[in-house]
Amino acid sequence: MSLQKKLCCLTPGRVTLATLREIYHGTVTLSLDPQAIDAVEKAQQTVEAIVKHGDVVYGINTGFGKLAQTTIANDHLAELQRNLVLSHSVGLGKPLPDDVVRVVMASKIISLARGHSGVRMRVIDSLLRLFNAGVMPVIPEKGSVGASGDLAPLAHLSLMLLGEGNVRINGEEVPATAGLKMAGVEPLVLGPKEGLALLNGTQVSTALALRGLFEGEKVFGAGLVAGALSLEAIKGSVKPFDARIHEARGQTGQIDVAAAVRVLLADSEIVDSHQHCGRVQDPYSIRCVPQVMGACLDNLRHAARVLQIEANAASDNPLVFSDTGEVISGGNFHAEPVAFAADIIALAVAEIGAISERRLALLLDTGLSGLPPFLVKEGGINSGFMIAQVTAAALASENKSLAHPGSVDNLPTSANQEDHVSMATYAARRLGDMCFNTAAVVGIEAMAAAQGIEFSRPLRSSPLMEDVFSGVRQRVAFLDKDRLLAPDIESMRQWGASGELPAVITQLFPSTSA
């Protein structure tokens, strides 16, 4: 039985990050704030007036890109918009997953409803009805350079509205005509500018970057919890988490991370057991968790702010300003802000995995950790966690290559009319692989750290960390001798990607609002 979804009213320009998260996770149906309708209708009337008066305006009665100097007669305007959608549907690769497509559709609705696109309300209503019916356009993942917007993937979205191409319903791919019928939507004959308004925009790159943000938050939280487990396992010092140290520097993320770790470890018997052990300094991967993870948190928070703005943006071209009757051509479709946001998310996700892998290596090194070699009894006959760390190293190393910024790349398109592009769509898309890799790395660390804590029994960690420990043990058993570890690693990867975290961690995540 499916859960009842919450109705969410979209107010264009003021949609919060929390709402975007709900859209991503598929927990809401959508409606449009009625106050947006007036601006949409006035912009559409402005376009109608231009066509009626015979004014020549880019995107309404001209060709596109390098063909912008070609004027199109009124009786060919519908054909012009249809041909635009068909000719730009050139994507390749696997279809984008439904969670991403939901955000694409919602942010396209928001953008069109800002009242600067000149489309009919019928276009927006069709998208809303299809979204709420669970009809998802099949959008190939490859083929956009992030300017002039996400042309190819948004063309594949637009095909659905014409009754062309395929859609997914509950994971099953069917012809778009079947999806339209299910949602009670008639195929559209596009009006002036409507095809261009649908195709121009940064909605696909933004949706992919938001996926990277939301999944990055989860691996950030899992990495922070895994680090606290590792600190307990090696009986590390909590002194580097003293609030005074971090206040003296003043970096917000660092201060917040140190405070969260103090809460995680409060009332730990393991911490109390070695307060006077004479341990002076731990390796950086333990001691500098606030500095490294705090910087990652700052990056995620900055990216969240940029992406919330972009998800609310009018990013097609040209834009209609109905108060003056003007249609002005610009470049809001250029996704450079999204590309930069995606790149800094990539840096954060890579570093979360990199420091986690180093803590894992520390746990296995008996000379540094004080734990049995490779965390297993009868080493030699048993290899323990030796090769699990190799897997973690492979994934962390792969992320180093994937973290190379996409925003610095550029290949001109459209006969050099579009001579600088953002590559935001790739920059955002690769975050999916990076989050997968990092979830596995932090999952392996947590599994190994839980193993290390077992060697301190009967001492117990803090109540919060014992809950985390129990969650790990529900997924993987203590490793008393070698066994097949691949299923355990996959289970812990799922843990790293699950977002099952103490409230003190989830409260760190960006909650940007209007």
C-alpha positions in Angstrom: 0.0 0.0 0.0 1.5 3.4 -1.0 1.7 6.1 1.6 -0.5 9.2 1.3 1.6 12.0 -0.1 1.5 15.5 1.3 0.2 18.3 -0.9 2.8 20.9 -1.5 2.0 24.4 -2.9 4.7 25.9 -5.0 5.3 29.6 -4.7 7.6 30.4 -7.6 10.8 32.2 -6.4 10.2 31.0 -2.8 10.5 27.2 -2.9 12.6 26.1 0.0 15.4 23.5 0.1 13.2 21.4 2.4 10.5 21.3 -0.2 13.0 20.3 -2.9 14.2 17.5 -0.7 10.6 16.2 -0.4 10.2 16.4 -4.1 13.4 14.5 -4.6 12.3 11.8 -2.2 8.8 11.5 -3.8 6.8 12.3 -0.7 4.6 15.2 -2.1 2.1 16.0 -4.8 2.3 19.6 -6.2 0.0 22.5 -6.7 0.8 26.0 -7.9 0.2 29.1 -5.8 -2.8 30.8 -7.5 -1.1 34.2 -7.1 1.4 33.1 -9.7 -1.3 32.7 -12.4 -1.7 36.4 -13.1 2.0 36.9 -14.0 2.0 33.8 -16.2 -1.0 35.1 -18.2 0.3 38.6 -18.5 3.6 37.3 -20.0 1.7 35.1 -22.4 -0.4 38.1 -23.5 2.8 40.0 -24.1 3.9 37.3 -26.5 0.6 37.2 -28.2 0.7 41.0 -28.7 4.2 40.7 -30.3 2.9 38.1 -32.8 -0.2 40.1 -33.6 1.7 43.3 -34.3 4.3 41.5 -36.4 7.3 42.6 -34.3 10.4 40.5 -34.9 11.6 39.1 -31.5 14.2 36.3 -30.9 12.6 33.0 -29.9 9.1 34.0 -30.8 9.2 34.4 -34.6 12.9 33.8 -35.5 15.2 30.9 -35.8 17.4 29.9 -32.9 21.1 30.2 -32.1 23.1 31.0 -35.2 19.8 31.1 -37.1 18.4 33.9 -35.1 18.5 36.3 -38.1 15.9 34.2 -39.9 12.3 35.5 -39.5 9.5 32.9 -39.3 6.0 33.7 -40.7 3.1 33.5 -38.2 1.6 30.4 -39.9 4.8 28.5 -39.3 5.2 29.4 -35.6 3.7 26.1 -34.2 5.8 24.1 -36.6 8.9 26.1 -35.5 8.3 25.2 -31.8 7.6 21.5 -32.6 10.7 21.2 -34.8 12.8 22.8 -32.0 11.7 20.1 -29.6 12.2 17.3 -32.1 15.6 18.5 -33.4 17.0 19.0 -29.9 16.0 15.5 -28.6 19.5 14.1 -29.2 20.3 12.7 -25.7 22.2 9.4 -25.1 22.8 7.1 -22.2 20.8 5.7 -19.4 17.6 7.5 -18.4 17.9 9.8 -15.4 16.3 8.2 -12.3 12.8 9.2 -11.2 14.1 11.1 -8.1 16.1 13.4 -10.4 13.3 13.7 -13.0 10.9 14.8 -10.3 13.1 17.7 -9.4 13.6 18.5 -13.1 9.8 18.7 -13.6 9.2 20.6 -10.4 11.9 23.2 -11.1 10.7 23.6 -14.7 7.2 24.3 -13.3 8.6 26.9 -10.9 10.7 28.6 -13.6 7.8 28.8 -16.1 5.5 30.1 -13.3 7.8 33.0 -12.5 5.9 34.8 -15.2 8.9 35.6 -17.5 8.6 32.8 -20.0 5.4 33.7 -22.0 3.9 30.2 -21.9 0.2 29.4 -21.5 -1.0 28.2 -18.1 -2.0 25.0 -20.0 1.7 24.1 -20.3 2.3 24.4 -16.6 -1.0 22.6 -15.7 0.0 19.7 -18.0 3.4 19.4 -16.2 1.7 19.5 -12.8 -0.9 16.8 -13.7 1.8 14.5 -15.2 4.0 15.0 -12.1 1.1 14.2 -9.7 0.1 11.1 -11.8 3.7 9.8 -11.5 4.3 10.1 -15.3 8.0 10.7 -15.7 9.6 11.6 -19.0 12.4 9.3 -20.2 15.4 11.7 -20.2 18.8 10.3 -21.4 21.6 11.4 -19.0 24.1 12.6 -21.6 24.1 15.4 -24.2 24.1 18.7 -22.4 26.9 21.2 -22.0 25.0 23.4 -19.6 24.4 26.3 -22.0 22.1 27.3 -23.7 20.6 25.5 -20.8 20.1 21.8 -20.7 18.8 21.7 -24.3 18.9 18.0 -25.1 17.6 16.6 -21.8 14.9 19.3 -21.6 13.8 18.5 -25.2 13.3 14.9 -24.1 11.1 16.2 -21.2 9.2 18.3 -23.7 8.6 15.4 -26.1 6.2 14.0 -23.5 4.0 17.0 -23.7 3.7 16.5 -27.5 2.8 12.9 -27.1 6.2 11.8 -28.5 8.9 9.6 -27.0 8.5 7.5 -23.9 7.7 7.9 -20.2 8.1 5.8 -17.1 5.2 4.9 -14.8 6.1 3.0 -11.7 9.4 2.1 -13.3 7.8 0.7 -16.5 8.6 2.4 -19.8 5.6 3.1 -22.0 4.8 5.4 -24.9 4.2 9.0 -23.9 0.7 8.8 -25.4 -0.2 6.2 -22.7 1.2 8.4 -20.0 -0.8 11.4 -21.2 -3.9 9.4 -21.3 -3.4 8.1 -17.7 -2.9 11.7 -16.4 -5.8 13.0 -18.4 -3.6 15.4 -20.4 -4.1 16.1 -24.1 -1.0 16.4 -26.3 0.0 20.1 -26.7 0.4 22.1 -29.9 3.0 24.5 -28.8 2.3 28.2 -29.0 4.9 31.0 -29.8 8.0 30.7 -27.6 6.7 27.7 -25.7 9.1 25.2 -27.1 12.1 27.5 -26.4 10.9 28.2 -22.9 10.7 24.5 -22.2 14.1 23.7 -23.6 16.1 26.7 -22.3 16.9 26.5 -18.6 19.2 24.9 -16.1 16.7 22.5 -14.5 18.5 19.2 -15.4 21.9 20.3 -14.2 20.3 21.9 -11.1 18.3 18.7 -10.3 21.5 16.5 -10.7 23.4 18.9 -8.4 20.6 18.8 -5.9 20.8 15.0 -5.9 24.6 15.4 -5.3 23.8 17.8 -2.4 21.2 15.5 -0.8 23.2 12.4 -1.1 26.4 14.3 -0.1 24.6 15.3 3.1 24.0 11.7 3.9 27.6 10.6 3.3 28.8 13.6 5.2 26.7 12.5 8.2 27.8 8.9 7.9 31.4 9.9 7.7 31.2 12.0 10.8 29.6 9.2 12.7 32.1 6.7 11.4 34.9 9.0 12.5 33.5 9.2 16.0 33.3 5.4 16.1 37.0 5.2 15.0 38.0 7.6 17.6 36.4 5.4 20.2 37.9 2.2 18.7 41.5 3.6 19.0 40.8 5.3 22.3 41.7 8.6 20.7 41.8 11.9 22.5 38.7 14.2 22.7 40.8 17.2 23.7 41.1 18.4 20.0 37.3 18.8 20.0 37.4 21.4 22.8 35.2 24.3 21.8 37.8 26.9 22.7 40.1 25.6 19.9 37.5 26.1 17.2 36.2 29.4 18.5 39.7 30.7 18.3 39.7 30.0 14.6 36.2 31.1 13.9 35.2 28.8 10.9 31.5 28.1 11.3 31.5 24.5 9.9 34.5 23.6 12.1 32.8 24.9 15.2 29.6 23.1 14.4 31.3 19.7 13.6 33.4 19.8 16.8 30.2 20.5 18.8 28.4 17.6 17.2 31.2 15.2 18.0 31.2 16.3 21.6 27.5 15.5 21.7 28.0 12.2 20.0 30.6 11.1 22.6 29.0 12.5 25.7 29.0 10.1 28.7 31.1 7.5 26.9 32.7 4.9 29.2 35.4 4.4 26.6 36.4 8.1 26.7 36.4 8.1 30.5 38.6 5.0 30.6 41.7 6.7 29.2 41.5 10.3 30.3 45.0 10.0 32.0 46.6 7.6 29.5 49.2 10.1 28.4 48.2 10.1 24.8 49.3 13.4 23.4 48.3 13.5 19.7 46.4 11.4 17.3 47.0 11.3 13.5 45.3 14.1 11.6 42.5 11.9 10.3 41.3 11.7 13.9 42.5 15.0 15.4 41.5 17.2 12.5 38.0 15.9 11.9 36.5 19.3 12.8 38.8 21.1 10.4 38.3 18.8 7.5 34.7 17.9 7.9 33.8 21.4 8.9 35.2 22.7 5.6 33.2 20.1 3.8 30.1 21.2 5.7 30.8 24.8 4.7 31.0 23.8 1.1 27.7 21.9 1.2 26.0 24.8 2.9 27.2 27.2 0.2 26.2 24.9 -2.6 22.7 24.6 -1.0 22.2 28.3 -1.1 23.2 28.6 -4.7 21.1 25.6 -5.8 18.0 26.8 -4.0 18.3 30.1 -5.8 18.7 28.3 -9.1 15.8 26.0 -8.6 13.6 29.1 -8.2 15.1 31.0 -11.1 13.7 32.1 -14.4 16.6 30.6 -16.5 15.2 30.4 -20.0 15.7 33.0 -22.8 14.5 35.4 -23.9 12.6 36.7 -20.8 9.3 38.5 -20.9 8.8 41.6 -18.8 5.1 42.2 -19.1 5.1 45.4 -17.1 6.9 47.2 -20.0 5.9 44.8 -22.8 9.5 43.9 -23.5 11.1 40.6 -24.4 14.8 40.8 -23.6 17.4 38.3 -24.7 20.2 37.5 -22.2 22.0 34.5 -20.8 20.3 33.1 -17.7 20.5 29.7 -19.2 24.2 29.6 -18.7 24.7 27.2 -15.8 28.0 28.4 -14.4 26.6 28.9 -10.9 25.4 25.3 -10.9 28.7 24.1 -12.3 30.7 25.8 -9.5 28.2 24.4 -6.9 28.6 20.9 -8.3 32.4 21.2 -8.3 32.5 22.2 -4.6 30.1 19.4 -3.7 32.5 17.1 -5.5 35.4 18.4 -3.5 33.5 17.8 -0.2 32.4 14.3 -1.2 35.9 13.3 -2.2 37.4 14.6 1.0 34.8 12.9 3.2 35.9 9.6 1.6 39.6 10.5 1.6 39.8 11.2 5.4 37.5 8.2 6.1 39.9 5.8 4.2 42.8 7.2 6.2 41.0 6.4 9.5 40.3 2.9 8.2 44.0 2.4 7.4 44.8 3.7 10.9 42.4 1.1 12.5 44.2 -1.7 10.7 47.7 -0.6 11.7 48.3 -2.2 15.1 51.3 0.0 15.7 49.1 3.1 15.6 45.8 1.8 16.7 46.8 -0.6 19.5 44.2 -3.0 18.1 44.9 -6.5 16.7 46.4 -6.4 13.2 43.7 -6.0 10.6 41.2 -6.2 13.4 41.0 -9.9 13.6 42.2 -12.6 16.0 44.6 -15.2 14.7 46.0 -13.0 12.0 47.9 -14.9 9.3 45.3 -17.6 8.9 42.8 -14.7 8.8 43.3 -11.6 6.7 40.5 -9.7 8.5 39.8 -6.2 7.0 43.0 -6.1 5.0 41.4 -6.2 1.6 38.3 -4.3 2.6 40.7 -1.3 3.0 42.0 -2.0 -0.5 38.4 -1.6 -1.8 38.1 1.7 0.1 41.4 2.9 -1.3 40.3 2.1 -4.8 37.0 4.0 -4.4 38.7 7.0 -2.7 41.3 7.1 -5.5 38.6 7.0 -8.2 36.9 10.0 -6.5 40.2 11.9 -6.9 39.8 11.7 -10.7 36.1 12.4 -10.6 36.6 15.5 -8.4 38.4 17.3 -11.3 36.3 20.4 -11.8 33.9 20.2 -14.7 33.5 24.0 -14.7 37.0 24.6 -16.2 36.1 22.7 -19.4 34.8 24.3 -22.5 34.0 23.3 -26.1 32.2 25.9 -28.2 28.9 24.9 -29.9 26.4 26.2 -32.4 28.9 27.5 -34.9 30.7 29.5 -32.1 27.5 31.4 -31.2 27.6 29.5 -27.9 31.4 29.8 -27.5 31.6 29.4 -23.7 29.6 26.7 -21.9 29.5 25.6 -18.3 29.6 21.7 -18.5 27.4 21.9 -15.4 25.3 18.9 -16.4 28.3 16.6 -16.4 29.7 18.3 -13.3 26.5 17.5 -11.5 25.9 14.1 -12.9 29.2 12.7 -11.8 28.3 13.4 -8.2 26.1 10.3 -8.2 29.1 8.0 -8.7 31.1 10.0 -6.2 28.5 9.7 -3.5 28.2 6.0 -4.2 31.9 5.5 -3.7 32.1 7.6 -0.6 29.1 5.9 1.0 31.0 2.6 0.5 34.2 4.0 2.0 32.5 5.4 5.2 30.5 2.2 5.5 33.6 0.1 5.5 35.2 2.4 8.1 32.1 2.2 10.3 32.1 -1.6 10.0 35.8 -1.7 10.9 35.4 0.8 13.8 32.6 -1.3 15.2 34.9 -4.3 15.1 37.5 -2.3 17.0 35.1 -1.2 19.7 34.3 -4.8 20.4 37.9 -5.2 21.7 37.1 -2.6 24.4 34.2 -4.5 25.8 32.7 -4.5 28.4 33.3 -0.8 28.2 30.5 1.0 26.4 30.5 4.1 24.3 28.0 6.9 24.7 24.3 6.2 24.4 24.1 7.9 21.0 27.1 5.9 19.7 25.8 2.6 21.1 22.7 3.2 19.0 24.9 3.7 16.0 26.9 0.6 16.9 23.7 -1.4 17.2 22.6 -0.2 13.8 25.9 -1.4 12.3 25.5 -4.8 14.0 22.0 -5.2 12.6 23.7 -5.1 9.2 27.0 -7.0 9.8 28.1 -9.4 12.4 31.4 -9.4 14.3 34.2 -10.8 12.2 35.7 -13.6 14.3 37.3 -15.3 11.3 37.5 -14.7 7.6 34.2 -14.8 5.6 32.8 -13.4 2.4 32.8 -9.7 3.1 31.3 -8.3 -0.2 27.7 -8.6 1.0 28.7 -6.9 4.3 30.4 -4.1 2.4 27.3 -3.6 0.2 25.1 -3.5 3.3 27.3 -0.9 4.9 27.4 1.1 1.7 23.6 1.3 1.9 24.0 2.4 5.6 26.4 5.2 4.4 23.8 6.3 1.9 20.7 5.9 4.1 20.6 9.1 6.0 19.9 7.0 9.2 21.7 9.5 11.5 21.4 11.0 15.0 19.5 14.3 15.1 22.7 16.1 16.2 24.0 15.3 12.7 21.0 16.0 10.5 20.6 19.4 12.2 23.9 20.4 10.6 22.6 20.1 7.1 21.6 23.2 5.2 18.0 24.2 5.8 18.0 27.3 3.5 14.6 28.9 3.3 13.1 31.9 1.5 
